[in-house]
Amino acid sequence: MQPELAFVLHTRPYRETSLLVDLFTRSYGRFRAVSRGSRGAKAKTIRLNAYSQILISWSGKSNLKTLTQVELSSAPLTLKGDGLFCGFYLNELLIRLLAENDPHEAVYDNYVNVLTQLASDASITCSLRSFEISLLQELGYGINLLTDAESNEAIAPEKEYWFEPNVGFLLKKSHGGDKKLINLFKGEDLLSFREGIFYSSPLSAKRLLRLALEPHIGEKPILSRNLFSRIKKPKSI
C-alpha cells in the first residue's frame, strides 16, 4: 500500500517494548495499531509524538493493525501553554467522536489547520470554536445558527433563544419554565458565531459548544479538562 498521512492521537505501552497507537489518517479515518519495538533503549523507530504529521504503512485486517513503516511528513509543530492543553483536548475529542475506520478528509484537513493555528499567535478561542463547529457539521450534528427551530424564522439579534441540543434554538418568549439559564443565548451572539466571530462573547461560545458536543461524547467527562483544571485552567477549553 502507499504510505498514508496520519497524526498520532494517543499512545500507551503494550507488552515489553511496543506501543498501542491511536492514529488519525486522512483517507482511512481513525484506527488503532501496534508499533513494535518502539520502547526501550534499543528502539530505532521514529518517535510517535502527537502533532507531528507522519507517513505510515501498516498490515493486518483485524481491528488492531501493525505499523510497518513510519516517517516524518513535515516538521513537528510545537504547542506550548494553552495551545498544548487545547491540543490534548482536540485529540480526545477525535477519539471520542470519530468511529473507527470511518474516513473524514475534511475533518483531517481542519485538524491540520487548527494545530497550525495553535502553534502560532492565532486566537485560541477562534481556532477551537471554529474546529468544534466544523467537526459537528462534518459528523452530521451541525448547529443551525440561521433560524428558530420551531418557527423557522431568522434568528434576530435583539431576541434571546434557548438552545436544545439535537433540536436547535427556540425563541425565549415561546419557551421557558424549567429551562436552565446555561441554555440561554443572545441572538446577536449567535449571529456573530455564524460568521466565525467568537472573541466578542468567548464564554458564551464555549458554553454553546459544550452543550452541543455533550450528547455525542458520552457520559464520561473529558479527561483533558479535568486533568488540566488541576494544573492550570485553560481559558478556551
C-alpha positions as CSV (number, residue, x, y, z in Angstrom):
1,M,0.0,0.0,0.0
2,Q,1.0,3.6,-0.5
3,P,2.1,5.5,2.7
4,E,-0.7,7.4,4.3
5,L,-0.7,10.8,6.0
6,A,-1.5,10.5,9.7
7,F,-1.3,12.0,13.2
8,V,-0.8,10.2,16.5
9,L,-3.7,10.9,18.8
10,H,-2.7,8.8,21.8
11,T,-0.1,6.1,22.8
12,R,0.2,3.7,25.6
13,P,2.7,0.9,26.5
14,Y,2.0,-2.5,25.1
15,R,3.8,-5.6,26.2
16,E,7.6,-5.2,26.8
17,T,8.8,-3.0,24.0
18,S,5.8,-1.9,21.9
19,L,3.2,0.8,21.9
20,L,-0.6,0.8,21.2
21,V,-1.1,3.9,19.0
22,D,-4.4,5.6,18.2
23,L,-3.9,7.1,14.7
24,F,-6.0,9.5,12.6
25,T,-5.3,9.1,8.9
26,R,-6.6,11.3,6.1
27,S,-8.0,8.6,3.9
28,Y,-8.8,5.7,6.3
29,G,-10.0,7.6,9.4
30,R,-9.2,6.6,12.9
31,F,-7.8,3.3,14.0
32,R,-5.5,1.6,16.5
33,A,-2.2,-0.1,15.6
34,V,0.7,-1.7,17.4
35,S,4.1,-0.2,16.9
36,R,6.6,-2.9,17.7
37,G,9.9,-2.2,19.3
38,S,9.1,1.5,19.9
39,R,10.1,1.5,23.6
40,G,13.3,0.9,25.4
41,A,17.0,1.7,24.8
42,K,17.1,-0.2,21.6
43,A,14.2,1.5,19.9
44,K,15.0,2.5,16.4
45,T,11.7,3.8,15.1
46,I,10.8,7.5,14.8
47,R,9.2,8.8,18.0
48,L,5.5,8.7,17.7
49,N,4.8,12.2,19.0
50,A,1.5,14.0,18.8
51,Y,1.2,17.0,16.5
52,S,3.8,15.6,14.1
53,Q,2.3,14.7,10.7
54,I,3.8,11.4,9.6
55,L,3.6,8.9,6.7
56,I,2.7,5.4,7.7
57,S,2.1,2.0,6.3
58,W,0.5,-0.9,8.1
59,S,-0.6,-4.5,7.8
60,G,-3.4,-6.6,9.2
61,K,-7.1,-6.9,8.6
62,S,-8.3,-7.0,12.2
63,N,-9.3,-4.0,14.2
64,L,-5.7,-3.9,15.6
65,K,-3.2,-3.2,12.8
66,T,0.6,-3.4,12.9
67,L,2.7,-0.4,11.8
68,T,5.3,-1.4,9.2
69,Q,6.7,2.0,8.3
70,V,6.8,5.4,9.9
71,E,8.5,8.5,8.6
72,L,8.1,12.2,9.2
73,S,6.0,14.1,6.6
74,S,6.7,17.6,7.8
75,A,8.4,19.5,10.6
76,P,6.8,18.8,14.0
77,L,4.5,21.5,15.4
78,T,5.4,22.9,18.8
79,L,2.4,23.6,21.1
80,K,3.0,25.4,24.3
81,G,0.9,26.7,27.2
82,D,-2.8,26.9,26.5
83,G,-2.1,25.7,23.0
84,L,-0.8,22.4,24.3
85,F,-3.8,22.0,26.6
86,C,-6.0,22.6,23.6
87,G,-4.1,20.0,21.5
88,F,-4.8,17.3,24.1
89,Y,-8.4,18.3,24.2
90,L,-8.7,18.1,20.4
91,N,-7.1,14.6,20.3
92,E,-9.5,13.4,23.0
93,L,-12.5,14.8,21.0
94,L,-11.4,12.9,17.9
95,I,-11.0,9.7,19.8
96,R,-14.4,10.1,21.4
97,L,-16.4,11.3,18.4
98,L,-14.9,9.6,15.3
99,A,-16.0,6.0,14.6
100,E,-13.1,3.7,13.7
101,N,-12.3,3.2,10.1
102,D,-14.6,6.0,9.0
103,P,-12.8,8.4,6.7
104,H,-13.3,12.2,7.3
105,E,-10.9,14.0,5.0
106,A,-12.4,17.4,5.7
107,V,-12.0,16.8,9.5
108,Y,-8.4,15.8,8.9
109,D,-7.7,19.0,6.9
110,N,-9.4,21.1,9.6
111,Y,-7.3,19.4,12.2
112,V,-4.1,20.3,10.4
113,N,-5.2,23.9,10.2
114,V,-6.2,24.2,13.8
115,L,-2.9,22.7,15.0
116,T,-1.0,25.2,12.8
117,Q,-3.0,28.0,14.4
118,L,-2.4,26.7,17.9
119,A,1.3,26.7,17.2
120,S,1.2,30.3,16.0
121,D,-0.1,33.5,17.6
122,A,-3.7,33.0,16.3
123,S,-6.6,33.3,18.6
124,I,-7.1,30.1,20.5
125,T,-10.7,30.8,21.1
126,C,-11.5,31.3,17.4
127,S,-9.4,28.3,16.4
128,L,-11.1,25.9,18.9
129,R,-14.7,27.1,18.3
130,S,-14.3,27.0,14.5
131,F,-12.9,23.5,14.7
132,E,-15.7,22.3,17.0
133,I,-18.4,23.7,14.8
134,S,-16.9,22.2,11.6
135,L,-16.4,18.8,13.4
136,L,-20.1,18.7,14.4
137,Q,-21.1,19.7,10.9
138,E,-19.0,17.0,9.2
139,L,-20.4,14.4,11.5
140,G,-24.0,15.3,10.8
141,Y,-24.6,17.2,14.0
142,G,-24.3,20.7,12.7
143,I,-25.7,23.7,14.7
144,N,-28.3,25.7,12.9
145,L,-27.4,29.3,13.5
146,L,-29.7,30.6,10.9
147,T,-33.3,30.0,12.1
148,D,-35.5,29.3,15.0
149,A,-36.0,25.5,15.1
150,E,-39.8,25.9,15.8
151,S,-40.9,28.8,13.6
152,N,-38.2,28.6,11.0
153,E,-37.9,32.4,11.3
154,A,-34.5,34.0,11.0
155,I,-32.6,34.5,14.3
156,A,-33.0,38.1,15.4
157,P,-30.1,40.0,17.1
158,E,-32.4,41.7,19.6
159,K,-34.0,38.5,20.9
160,E,-32.9,35.6,23.2
161,Y,-33.1,31.9,22.4
162,W,-33.0,28.6,24.3
163,F,-30.7,26.0,22.9
164,E,-31.8,22.4,22.9
165,P,-29.1,20.0,21.8
166,N,-30.2,18.0,18.8
167,V,-33.1,20.3,18.3
168,G,-31.8,23.9,17.8
169,F,-32.7,27.3,19.1
170,L,-36.2,28.2,20.4
171,L,-37.4,31.7,21.0
172,K,-37.3,32.6,24.7
173,K,-40.8,34.1,24.7
174,S,-42.3,30.9,23.5
175,H,-40.4,28.6,25.9
176,G,-39.2,28.8,29.4
177,G,-40.4,27.1,32.5
178,D,-37.8,24.7,33.8
179,K,-35.2,25.6,31.2
180,K,-31.7,26.3,32.6
181,L,-30.1,29.7,32.1
182,I,-27.0,27.9,30.8
183,N,-29.0,27.1,27.7
184,L,-30.0,30.8,27.1
185,F,-28.2,32.8,24.3
186,K,-28.5,36.2,22.8
187,G,-29.4,36.4,19.2
188,E,-26.7,38.9,18.4
189,D,-24.1,36.4,19.7
190,L,-25.5,33.6,17.6
191,L,-25.2,35.8,14.5
192,S,-21.6,36.5,15.4
193,F,-20.9,32.8,15.8
194,R,-22.4,32.1,12.4
195,E,-19.8,34.5,10.9
196,G,-17.0,32.8,12.8
197,I,-16.6,35.7,15.2
198,F,-16.2,34.4,18.8
199,Y,-13.9,36.9,20.5
200,S,-16.8,39.3,21.5
201,S,-18.5,36.6,23.6
202,P,-15.9,33.8,24.2
203,L,-17.6,32.4,27.3
204,S,-20.9,32.2,25.5
205,A,-19.3,30.4,22.6
206,K,-17.6,27.9,24.8
207,R,-20.8,27.2,26.7
208,L,-22.7,26.7,23.4
209,L,-20.2,24.2,22.0
210,R,-20.0,22.3,25.3
211,L,-23.8,21.9,25.2
212,A,-23.7,20.9,21.5
213,L,-21.0,18.3,22.0
214,E,-22.3,16.8,25.2
215,P,-24.8,14.4,23.7
216,H,-22.2,12.9,21.3
217,I,-19.2,12.4,23.6
218,G,-21.0,10.2,26.1
219,E,-21.4,10.4,29.9
220,K,-17.7,10.1,30.7
221,P,-16.2,13.6,31.4
222,I,-13.5,14.9,29.1
223,L,-10.3,13.8,30.8
224,S,-8.1,16.6,29.4
225,R,-10.4,19.2,31.1
226,N,-10.3,17.5,34.5
227,L,-6.5,16.9,34.3
228,F,-5.5,20.4,33.3
229,S,-8.0,22.1,35.6
230,R,-5.9,20.7,38.5
231,I,-2.7,22.2,36.9
232,K,-3.8,25.3,35.1
233,K,-7.3,26.2,34.0
234,P,-7.2,26.9,30.2
235,K,-9.4,29.8,29.2
236,S,-10.7,28.2,26.0
237,I,-11.4,24.6,26.6
